[in-house]
Amino acid sequence: MEGYIYLIQSEKDGTYYFGSTKDVSLRLFQHNQGKSSSTRKRCPWKLIHTVKFDSIARARSAEQNLKSKKKKISLAWFLEGIALLS
């Protein structure tokens, strides 16, 4: 089953967050319903970008690789990191 890495941005304060999922629409809905402790205080969120992978395992691996870099998240940083993983 395919997987995705998604980048969202808080409409409240402009903060970026990214994660992996099998269903981007459902995951964005969950973020906006406050179901994620990581993003609950910065609702609402809007989808900025998605990257499709051939499996959820590859998407999760890419997510962990990016998160291990511990840099300030920006759209340019996210896209650069994805390009390096491809």
N, C-alpha and C positions, 0 to 999 in steps of 0.2 A: 504494500500500500504506500502511495506517495506521501510525502511530508513537506512541510513548509517552515521556513524561518520568516517571521514577520517583524516589522518595525512599526511601532505605534508612537504617537506623540500626544501628550496631555494637552487638552485645550485649556486647562486651568493655568498651567505654568510653563508650558513648552518643553517639559522634560521628555526625553526619549526612553523607550523600553523595548526590548526585543525578546522573543522566545521562539519556541518551535511548537508545532501542532499538526494534526491531521486535517483540521477544519478551521480555517482562518475566520470565517464569519461567526461561528460559534464561539471561538476564543475571544474575539473582539467583544461580542455580546457579554461574555462572562467578565471581562475586564470592566466593562461599563456598568455591570450590575454589582460591582464591588466584591466579586467572588475570589479575587486574587489579593492576598495580603500585601504583595509587592507593589500593587498599583492602586489599591483601594482609595487612598487619600488624594489621588490626583485626577479623579474622574471629572469630566468625560474624556475619552480617548478617541483618536481618529487614526485610521490605517494610513501609513505612509508608503510602505513598500513590502512586497513579498518576494521570496525566492523559492522556487519549487525544486525538490529533490526527488530522486526515484524511490526513496523509502523514508519512513519516519525515523528509522535508526540513523540514517545519514544526516537528516535534518537536525536531530538531537546532538549528534556528534559535532556538527558544525557550530551549533549553538554553544555547546560547552567550550569548544575551542575559542570562539569569540569572547565569551564571558571570562575566560581565564586571562585574557589580556588586560583586564581591569583599567581600561581607559575611559575617558569621558565619551559618551556615546553621541555621535552626530550622524547625519545621513551619509556624509562623505566617508567617515570612518567605517560605517556599516557596509557600504558598497565596496570599499577597498578591501575589507576583511573577507567579504564574500568572494571577490575576485581572486584572492589568494588561495581560497579553499577549493576553487574550481579546477 
